[in-house]
Structure formats: C-alpha cells, structure tokens
Amino acid sequence: CLSGGTGDEMVDSGAQQLVYAKVPIRMIRPLRLLKIIRLLRLMKVFAAIDNSLQAPNPMFQIDLWIQKAMFLLVVVTFIEHLYCCTFWLLKEIFEEDMQGFLDYQNVDRDDVISQYILAGYFINTIFTTVGFGDVYGRNTAERCFIILVEWTGAICFATVVSEIQDMVHKFNRRAHGRKERMQYVRGFLASYHCSDALRREILEWVHFSFMVQHDKADQMGVLESLPLDLQERLALHLNKGMIGEIPLLANIKAQGRAQFLATLALQSGWRLCRDQEEIIVMNSEADRIYMITAGHVQLLAEDGTLLATLSLGDYFGYLSPDGTPWAGEQVVFVAQGPCELSFVSAEVYHEALQHAPAAVRAELLDNGDHPKHFHRSS
C-alpha cells in the first residue's frame, strides 16, 4: 500500500475532516427553519383580504389607514421573522463555540423560544438603529449577513416612519389645514392692523366655514366623477329628503316625481351665512326656497319682531310654477349664528320643469296653491 506524509500531518488532516464533517450535521437541525417559506401563504391571504376590502360591497368596512397599518405590520413582521431564522441558521453553522455563546446569553440549548427571542431582539436592535452591542457578528458569514440586515432595517425603518407620518397627516388633514388657514389669516390681519372686533369676526367665520367648504368640495368631487343618473340619485340622498317636503313638490303624484326631485337636488345651490346676515326678504323679488342643513334662521316682521325660529330640516322662501310674484306679507329671514343652507332658485326650478316628464309638468302648472313662505317640520 502507498502512504504519504508524517504522522502529525495525518492527524491534522483527520481533525480538519472532522471539523468539516460537523458542518452538515449542525445544519440538519437549523434547516428545519426553511419551513418559514410557508409563511408566504400569509401574504397571499392578506392580499386576498385586501382585495375583498376594496370590493364595491365588502363584508365589513375598515378605514384605509387601518388597512395600511395592518399591511405594514404583516410585512415588517415577516421580514424580521425571516432574518431571525436566517441569523440563527448562520449561528448554528459557523459559530465555533455555540455553547459558550448560549451560556453568555443565559439561554438553554434546548429552549427554542428563548433562542428565537434572542434572535428577534438582535434583529430589532438593528432595525431600530439602536445596536446595544451585546450581540454582534462573530465571524465573516455573520458580519456579511448583518450588513444586509442593516440596509434592510434602514429601509424598513424609514418606510415605517414615513407611513406613520402619512397616516397621521391624513387622519388630521382637515384639522391641520384649518390651523394653517387660521394662522395665515391671523397673520394677514395683524399685518394690516385690523381692529380686535373685526379680527375676531373674521377668524370666527374662517373657523366655521373651513370645514364646511372642504366637505362641500369633497361632495362635488365625488358627484362630478359619476354619470348623470348616479349624480342625481346621490344628490337626492345627500339632500336627506328635505326637498321632497316642500309643499309645492310634496304633492306631486305623477310618475317621474323622483327623477324631477333628483334633478332639482343636483342643481340646487349652496350658501353659508354668518350671524345676523340677512338671507332673504319676502317681497315681489323673492325667487327661491332655502333649506336649512345646519344652524338656525330667525323669521322677523318688518318692525324686527321675532315671529319664529327655524332649524335643521326647515325651509323658507317662495317659488311659483307660473312665475307669479310673492304677494304676501313682507318678512325677513336672518341667520341666527353661522348657518348652512341649500336652495332651489327660480331659474333652476324652471329649467328642471322644462325637462321634466309631461305629467309632472302638467300637474305643477295646474296646481294653483303656492307654498307658504316658511314651514317648521318640528
């Protein structure tokens, strides 16, 4: 037989072969961690849930910011879990003194939960850029892996902070917008040395009108994105049926009434009034009916005597199908505090009447009874 090398060389060679032989043996147990690939199914499940929430008729409704927070939590948790398992796999393979490492960390060799918590603790210190230094890379493989984790952690941390900031901003978008608007107007008034009384009235109006104007802008944005028939139906719904309670329109029996009311609701105007603002004087020029959507309105006689106070859902004004002017007593409607009104003008009314079904048009023109100048639904 042939042999080569000294006895010491043969011993060294045998020891080296023994070391390399341990590597695949030590890999057997950690390789079970590859089962984490199954967690990808959770991403598919979450994607299916997200698609169902975006459906026209979801089984349950969840706010968008909550959906984004849940998605962010699932993604970050999955990445951290993947890196925890990968870190421990590298430890099992390349750590020369695994038992010493575990003893230093006060973790038992068979305590899988404590090992996972230790790995998660280390990965989270990297992700959150804390890095206490009690766990660190002890060999080349671990150091290379930590470089990857650091870059991933930086990206995840920046993404989480950005998303949270975006969610908080959108959640308080209108409140922040109103604060910025108030600050701008306050500075503008101060620069022109407005009196305290004028400044207070202007700021009170801006504070009241900002939210209402934004709500109205949102409504108009949605309405304008819809086909005409859906616009009319949604406008009628947003009107909350108030337009159908006006006597002039409530008595319509002909087929096509709903279509006619929807057209009026879509074309109705909108107005904000501040405290003590004169809304309409009932005289020969009165040409519209107002509906109160927020606030209160006072009905005053010519001498200023309070006759009635109208509130949400009430209406006042005058419209005539044949253009007959108002011939009743002359009274005045004045806002009691800030109020929001919608109205149907004579121009809009007659335009809708021209395009109304023949039966509706005939019934309105044949009806000689005109509505009273105000009505209190309560």
C-alpha positions in Angstrom: 0.0 0.0 0.0 1.1 3.6 -0.5 1.2 6.2 2.2 2.5 9.7 2.3 3.1 12.4 4.9 4.1 12.4 8.5 2.0 11.3 11.4 1.4 14.9 12.5 0.1 15.7 9.0 -2.2 12.8 9.1 -3.6 13.9 12.5 -4.1 17.5 11.3 -5.8 16.2 8.2 -8.1 14.0 10.2 -9.0 16.8 12.6 -9.8 19.1 9.6 -12.0 16.5 8.1 -13.8 16.1 11.4 -14.5 19.8 11.6 -15.9 19.9 8.1 -17.9 16.8 8.9 -19.6 18.6 11.7 -20.9 21.4 9.5 -23.5 19.3 7.6 -24.5 17.6 10.9 -25.0 21.0 12.5 -27.1 22.2 9.5 -29.6 19.4 9.8 -31.5 21.0 12.7 -31.5 24.6 11.5 -32.6 23.6 8.0 -36.0 22.9 9.5 -36.2 26.7 9.6 -36.7 26.6 5.9 -40.3 25.9 6.7 -40.7 29.7 7.1 -41.2 29.8 3.4 -44.7 28.6 4.1 -45.4 32.0 5.7 -45.5 33.4 2.1 -49.0 31.9 2.1 -49.9 34.5 4.7 -49.0 37.2 2.2 -51.4 35.7 -0.3 -54.1 35.5 2.4 -53.6 39.2 3.3 -53.7 40.1 -0.4 -57.0 38.3 -0.8 -58.4 40.1 2.3 -57.2 43.5 0.9 -58.9 42.8 -2.5 -62.1 41.9 -0.7 -62.0 45.2 1.3 -61.7 47.1 -1.9 -64.7 45.4 -3.5 -67.8 47.5 -4.1 -69.7 45.7 -1.3 -67.2 44.4 1.3 -68.4 42.1 4.1 -67.1 44.6 6.6 -65.6 48.1 6.3 -62.2 49.1 7.6 -60.7 52.5 7.4 -57.8 52.9 4.9 -55.3 54.0 7.5 -56.0 50.8 9.5 -55.6 48.7 6.4 -52.2 50.3 5.7 -51.1 49.8 9.3 -52.1 46.2 9.2 -50.3 45.6 5.9 -47.2 47.4 7.2 -47.2 45.3 10.4 -47.5 42.0 8.4 -44.7 42.9 6.0 -42.2 44.1 8.7 -43.1 41.1 10.9 -42.5 38.7 8.0 -39.1 40.3 7.2 -38.0 40.2 10.8 -39.0 36.6 11.2 -37.1 35.6 8.1 -34.0 37.4 9.3 -34.3 35.9 12.8 -34.3 32.4 11.4 -31.5 33.2 9.0 -29.4 34.6 11.8 -29.8 31.6 13.9 -29.1 29.3 11.0 -25.7 31.1 10.5 -25.0 30.8 14.2 -25.6 27.0 14.1 -23.4 26.6 11.1 -20.5 29.0 11.6 -20.3 29.6 15.4 -17.3 27.7 16.7 -18.4 27.9 20.4 -22.1 27.8 20.2 -22.5 26.6 23.8 -20.3 29.4 25.1 -22.4 31.9 23.2 -25.6 30.5 24.6 -24.1 30.4 28.2 -23.1 34.1 27.8 -26.6 35.0 26.8 -28.2 32.8 29.6 -30.1 30.7 27.0 -30.5 27.0 27.3 -29.5 24.8 24.3 -33.0 23.2 24.1 -35.0 26.4 24.8 -36.2 27.2 21.3 -38.4 30.1 22.4 -35.6 31.8 24.2 -33.4 31.3 21.2 -36.0 32.9 18.9 -36.5 35.8 21.3 -32.7 36.4 21.4 -32.5 36.4 17.6 -35.5 38.7 17.4 -34.0 41.0 20.0 -30.8 41.3 17.9 -32.6 41.9 14.6 -34.9 44.5 16.2 -31.9 46.4 17.6 -30.6 46.6 14.0 -33.9 47.5 12.5 -34.5 50.3 15.0 -30.9 51.5 14.7 -30.3 51.0 18.5 -27.5 48.4 18.5 -26.6 47.7 22.1 -23.6 45.6 21.2 -24.3 42.7 23.5 -25.0 40.5 20.3 -22.8 41.0 17.3 -21.3 39.2 14.3 -18.5 36.9 15.5 -17.4 35.6 12.1 -17.3 36.6 8.4 -20.6 34.9 7.5 -22.5 36.7 10.3 -20.9 40.1 9.5 -21.9 39.8 5.8 -25.4 38.9 6.9 -25.5 41.8 9.3 -24.6 44.2 6.5 -27.6 43.0 4.6 -29.8 43.3 7.7 -28.6 46.9 8.4 -29.5 48.1 4.9 -32.9 46.3 5.0 -33.5 47.6 8.5 -32.7 51.2 7.4 -35.2 50.9 4.5 -37.9 49.3 6.7 -37.4 51.9 9.5 -37.6 54.8 7.0 -40.7 53.2 5.4 -42.5 52.7 8.8 -41.8 56.3 9.9 -42.9 57.7 6.5 -46.1 55.6 6.5 -47.0 56.6 10.1 -46.3 60.2 9.4 -48.5 60.0 6.3 -51.3 58.2 8.2 -51.2 60.8 11.0 -51.2 63.7 8.5 -54.2 62.3 6.6 -56.1 61.4 9.8 -55.8 65.0 10.9 -55.6 66.6 7.4 -58.6 68.9 7.8 -57.7 69.9 11.4 -54.2 70.8 10.3 -55.5 72.6 7.3 -57.8 74.7 9.4 -55.0 75.5 11.8 -52.7 76.6 8.9 -55.5 78.7 7.4 -56.3 80.3 10.7 -52.6 81.1 11.2 -52.3 82.6 7.8 -55.4 84.8 8.2 -54.4 85.8 11.7 -51.0 87.0 10.4 -52.6 88.7 7.4 -55.0 90.7 9.7 -52.2 91.6 12.1 -50.0 92.9 9.2 -52.8 95.3 8.2 -53.5 96.4 11.9 -57.2 95.3 11.8 -59.2 96.1 14.9 -59.8 93.4 17.5 -63.5 93.3 16.9 -63.1 92.9 13.1 -60.3 90.4 13.6 -62.5 88.3 15.9 -65.4 88.3 13.5 -63.2 87.3 10.5 -61.5 84.5 12.5 -64.8 83.1 13.7 -66.1 83.0 10.2 -62.9 81.3 8.9 -63.1 78.7 11.7 -66.7 77.9 10.9 -66.5 77.9 7.1 -63.3 76.0 6.5 -64.6 72.5 7.4 -68.0 73.1 5.7 -66.3 74.3 2.5 -64.0 71.2 2.5 -66.9 68.9 3.0 -68.8 70.6 0.1 -65.7 70.3 -2.1 -65.4 66.6 -1.3 -69.1 66.1 -2.2 -68.7 68.0 -5.5 -65.6 66.0 -6.4 -67.5 62.7 -5.9 -70.5 63.9 -7.8 -68.6 65.2 -10.8 -66.9 61.8 -11.1 -70.2 60.0 -11.6 -72.6 59.5 -14.6 -75.5 61.9 -14.6 -78.1 59.4 -13.3 -75.9 58.5 -10.4 -75.2 62.1 -9.7 -78.9 62.9 -9.4 -79.6 59.9 -7.2 -76.7 60.7 -4.9 -77.6 64.4 -4.7 -81.1 63.5 -3.7 -79.7 61.2 -1.0 -77.4 63.9 0.3 -80.3 66.3 0.4 -81.8 63.9 3.0 -85.3 64.2 1.5 -85.8 67.8 2.5 -86.5 68.9 -1.0 -89.4 66.5 -1.2 -91.1 68.0 1.9 -91.6 71.4 0.3 -95.5 71.6 -0.3 -95.0 72.7 -3.9 -93.2 69.4 -4.6 -94.6 67.1 -1.9 -98.0 67.0 -3.5 -96.8 65.7 -6.9 -98.4 62.4 -7.6 -97.4 61.9 -11.3 -94.9 59.3 -12.3 -91.4 60.8 -12.7 -91.5 62.7 -9.4 -88.4 61.1 -8.1 -86.5 62.0 -11.3 -87.6 65.6 -11.1 -86.6 65.9 -7.4 -83.2 64.3 -8.1 -82.6 66.9 -10.9 -83.5 69.7 -8.5 -81.3 68.3 -5.8 -78.3 68.1 -8.2 -78.8 71.6 -9.4 -79.5 73.2 -6.1 -77.3 75.9 -4.8 -75.3 76.2 -1.5 -74.8 79.1 0.8 -73.1 79.9 4.1 -74.3 82.7 6.3 -72.8 84.4 9.3 -74.6 85.6 12.4 -77.3 88.2 11.7 -76.8 88.1 8.0 -80.0 88.9 6.1 -80.8 85.9 3.9 -83.9 86.9 2.0 -86.6 89.5 2.2 -90.1 88.2 1.3 -91.2 90.7 -1.4 -92.0 90.6 -5.1 -88.4 89.8 -5.9 -88.3 86.6 -3.7 -87.4 83.8 -6.2 -86.0 80.8 -4.3 -86.7 78.4 -1.5 -84.0 77.7 1.1 -83.5 74.5 3.1 -81.6 74.6 6.4 -78.8 72.0 6.5 -77.0 73.4 9.6 -77.7 76.2 12.1 -80.8 78.3 12.8 -82.7 81.0 11.0 -85.0 83.7 12.5 -88.2 84.9 10.9 -88.7 88.6 11.7 -91.5 91.0 11.0 -90.9 94.4 9.3 -90.6 96.0 12.7 -88.0 93.5 13.8 -90.4 91.4 15.9 -89.3 87.7 16.2 -92.1 85.6 14.7 -90.4 82.1 14.6 -87.0 80.3 14.7 -86.3 77.7 12.1 -83.8 74.9 12.4 -82.4 71.9 10.6 -84.8 70.5 8.0 -87.0 73.5 7.8 -87.4 75.5 4.6 -88.5 79.0 3.7 -88.8 81.2 0.7 -91.1 81.3 -2.4 -91.3 79.6 -5.8 -94.2 79.8 -8.3 -94.5 77.3 -11.2 -96.1 80.0 -13.4 -93.8 82.9 -12.2 -96.4 84.7 -10.1 -94.6 87.0 -7.7 -94.9 86.9 -3.9 -97.9 88.9 -2.7 -98.0 88.1 0.9 -96.7 90.0 4.0 -93.2 91.3 3.8 -91.0 89.5 6.3 -87.3 88.9 6.7 -85.2 85.8 7.3 -82.0 86.3 9.2 -79.3 83.9 10.2 -79.1 83.2 14.0 -75.4 82.3 14.3 -73.4 80.7 11.4 -75.7 78.5 9.3 -75.5 76.4 6.1 -78.3 76.5 3.5 -79.1 74.8 0.2 -81.6 76.5 -2.1 -83.5 76.0 -5.3 -83.7 79.2 -7.4 -86.5 80.1 -9.8 -84.0 79.7 -12.7 -83.0 76.2 -11.7 -86.7 75.3 -11.0 -88.0 76.4 -14.4 -85.1 74.8 -16.2 -85.8 71.4 -14.5 -89.5 71.9 -15.1 -88.9 72.2 -18.9 -87.1 68.9 -19.0 -89.5 67.2 -16.5 -91.9 64.4 -17.6 -95.1 65.8 -19.2 -97.2 64.5 -16.4 -95.1 66.2 -13.7 -95.0 69.5 -15.6 -98.8 69.5 -16.1 -99.5 68.7 -12.5 -97.3 71.6 -11.2 -98.6 74.1 -13.7 -102.2 73.1 -12.9 -101.7 73.4 -9.2 -102.8 76.9 -8.1 -101.8 76.5 -4.4 -98.5 78.1 -3.7 -96.4 77.2 -0.7 -96.2 79.3 2.5 -93.2 81.4 3.0 -91.9 79.1 5.8 -92.6 75.8 7.3 -91.5 74.2 10.5 -91.1 70.5 10.2 -90.8 70.1 14.0 
